[in-house]
Amino acid sequence: MMLLKRQLFAEFKAWKEAPTLDRSCSFLERVYREDIHPCLAFNKSELGSAILDAVEQNTLSVEPVGFQPLPVVKASAVECGGPKKCALSGQTKTCKHRIKFGDSSNYYYVSPFCRYRITAVCNFFTYIRYIHQGLVKQQDAEQMFWEVMQLRREMSYAKLGYYKDQL
């Protein structure tokens, strides 16, 4: 275990010396293989790939669904913000969030489980981008490493089906 931690830290330090968003460097290659790809592996794999592309390009939007108050006349459950089919799992769930790519007007409803998996990956990319852009300066390499490990842990929990409020 100690050897693996040293290896992970060495990979991170080497990456931090010349930060890149190129997934072929050993640090990011490991994170993609161990965390990102499993976290974004959905029943609808084409949509999962499109999500990864959008996250990498920073063009994915995740937003809450605006629930409509019940009208006086009868309306279907879907029109009132009830259960919808999750675009990623294919299951009918209460989807409180939806995603869209860039400036597209197409939205995809996502279940809480899928949303947490997506946002865990987004949180990792946000922090990595901050380091890459030189915005994280007050921390030393070890502090940054432990922040990265925390974000990796969140991706691991998410891919196992845990939600942040359950942790």
C-alpha positions as CSV (number, residue, x, y, z in Angstrom):
1,M,0.0,0.0,0.0
2,M,2.8,2.4,0.9
3,L,4.6,1.6,-2.4
4,L,1.4,2.4,-4.4
5,K,0.9,5.7,-2.5
6,R,4.6,6.7,-3.2
7,Q,4.1,5.8,-6.9
8,L,0.9,7.8,-7.1
9,F,2.5,10.8,-5.5
10,A,5.6,10.5,-7.8
11,E,3.2,10.4,-10.8
12,F,1.3,13.5,-9.5
13,K,4.5,15.4,-8.8
14,A,5.9,14.7,-12.2
15,W,2.6,15.9,-13.7
16,K,2.5,19.0,-11.5
17,E,6.0,20.1,-12.7
18,A,4.6,20.4,-16.3
19,P,0.8,20.2,-15.9
20,T,-1.0,19.1,-19.0
21,L,-4.5,18.0,-19.8
22,D,-3.2,15.3,-22.2
23,R,-4.5,12.0,-20.9
24,S,-1.4,10.1,-22.1
25,C,0.7,11.3,-19.2
26,S,1.1,8.6,-16.5
27,F,-0.8,10.5,-13.8
28,L,-3.9,11.3,-16.0
29,E,-3.8,7.9,-17.8
30,R,-4.1,6.2,-14.4
31,V,-7.0,8.4,-13.3
32,Y,-8.8,7.9,-16.6
33,R,-8.4,4.1,-16.3
34,E,-9.2,3.7,-12.6
35,D,-11.8,6.5,-12.0
36,I,-13.1,8.5,-14.9
37,H,-13.9,5.8,-17.4
38,P,-15.6,3.5,-14.8
39,C,-17.5,6.5,-13.4
40,L,-18.9,7.5,-16.8
41,A,-19.7,3.9,-17.9
42,F,-23.4,4.1,-18.4
43,N,-26.0,1.8,-20.2
44,K,-26.1,4.4,-22.9
45,S,-22.4,4.3,-23.7
46,E,-22.5,6.8,-26.7
47,L,-24.0,9.4,-24.4
48,G,-21.4,8.6,-21.7
49,S,-18.6,9.2,-24.3
50,A,-20.3,12.5,-25.3
51,I,-20.4,13.5,-21.7
52,L,-16.7,12.8,-21.2
53,D,-15.9,14.9,-24.4
54,A,-18.0,17.7,-23.1
55,V,-16.4,17.6,-19.6
56,E,-12.9,17.6,-21.1
57,Q,-13.9,20.6,-23.3
58,N,-15.7,22.3,-20.3
59,T,-18.9,22.5,-22.3
60,L,-21.3,20.4,-20.2
61,S,-24.1,22.0,-18.3
62,V,-25.9,20.2,-15.4
63,E,-28.9,22.1,-14.1
64,P,-31.8,21.4,-11.8
65,V,-35.1,20.7,-13.5
66,G,-37.6,23.5,-12.8
67,F,-40.6,21.7,-11.3
68,Q,-43.9,23.2,-12.4
69,P,-46.7,23.7,-9.8
70,L,-49.6,21.4,-10.4
71,P,-52.1,23.1,-12.8
72,V,-55.8,23.2,-11.9
73,V,-56.5,20.9,-14.8
74,K,-55.2,17.3,-14.9
75,A,-51.8,16.8,-16.3
76,S,-49.6,13.8,-16.7
77,A,-46.9,13.1,-14.1
78,V,-44.1,13.9,-16.7
79,E,-45.5,17.3,-17.3
80,C,-45.5,18.1,-13.6
81,G,-41.9,17.1,-13.0
82,G,-42.7,13.5,-12.0
83,P,-40.7,10.4,-13.0
84,K,-38.8,10.6,-16.3
85,K,-36.6,8.1,-18.1
86,C,-33.0,8.7,-17.2
87,A,-31.1,9.2,-20.5
88,L,-28.0,7.4,-19.2
89,S,-29.5,4.4,-17.3
90,G,-32.7,4.0,-19.3
91,Q,-34.6,3.6,-16.0
92,T,-37.7,5.6,-15.1
93,K,-36.6,7.7,-12.1
94,T,-37.3,11.0,-10.5
95,C,-34.9,13.1,-12.5
96,K,-34.3,16.3,-10.7
97,H,-31.4,17.4,-13.1
98,R,-30.8,17.5,-16.8
99,I,-27.7,17.9,-18.9
100,K,-26.9,19.6,-22.1
101,F,-23.9,19.9,-24.4
102,G,-22.6,23.4,-25.2
103,D,-25.1,25.7,-26.8
104,S,-27.4,22.8,-27.8
105,S,-31.1,23.1,-27.0
106,N,-31.4,19.4,-26.4
107,Y,-31.6,18.4,-22.8
108,Y,-31.2,14.9,-21.3
109,Y,-32.8,14.1,-18.0
110,V,-30.5,12.3,-15.5
111,S,-31.2,10.4,-12.3
112,P,-29.6,11.5,-9.0
113,F,-27.2,8.4,-9.3
114,C,-26.0,9.4,-12.8
115,R,-25.8,13.1,-11.9
116,Y,-23.5,12.4,-9.0
117,R,-21.2,10.3,-11.1
118,I,-21.0,13.1,-13.7
119,T,-20.4,15.9,-11.1
120,A,-17.7,13.8,-9.3
121,V,-15.8,13.7,-12.6
122,C,-16.5,17.4,-13.3
123,N,-15.2,18.3,-9.8
124,F,-11.9,16.4,-10.6
125,F,-11.5,18.2,-13.9
126,T,-12.2,21.6,-12.4
127,Y,-9.4,21.2,-9.8
128,I,-7.0,19.8,-12.4
129,R,-7.7,22.7,-14.7
130,Y,-7.1,25.1,-11.8
131,I,-3.7,23.6,-11.3
132,H,-3.0,23.5,-15.0
133,Q,-3.9,27.3,-15.3
134,G,-1.7,28.1,-12.3
135,L,-4.6,29.1,-10.1
136,V,-3.7,26.8,-7.2
137,K,-0.5,28.4,-5.8
138,Q,-0.8,28.6,-2.0
139,Q,-0.7,24.8,-1.6
140,D,2.4,22.6,-1.8
141,A,2.5,19.5,-3.9
142,E,1.5,17.2,-1.0
143,Q,-1.6,19.3,-0.2
144,M,-2.6,19.3,-3.9
145,F,-2.0,15.6,-4.1
146,W,-4.3,14.9,-1.1
147,E,-7.0,17.1,-2.7
148,V,-6.7,15.1,-5.9
149,M,-7.0,11.9,-3.8
150,Q,-10.1,13.2,-2.2
151,L,-11.6,13.9,-5.6
152,R,-10.7,10.4,-6.8
153,R,-12.3,9.0,-3.7
154,E,-15.5,10.9,-4.6
155,M,-15.4,9.4,-8.1
156,S,-15.0,5.9,-6.5
157,Y,-17.9,6.4,-4.2
158,A,-20.0,7.7,-7.1
159,K,-19.3,4.8,-9.4
160,L,-20.3,2.4,-6.5
161,G,-23.7,4.2,-6.2
162,Y,-23.2,6.4,-3.1
163,Y,-24.5,9.9,-3.2
164,K,-22.7,12.8,-1.5
165,D,-25.5,13.2,1.1
166,Q,-25.1,9.5,2.0
167,L,-21.4,9.7,2.9
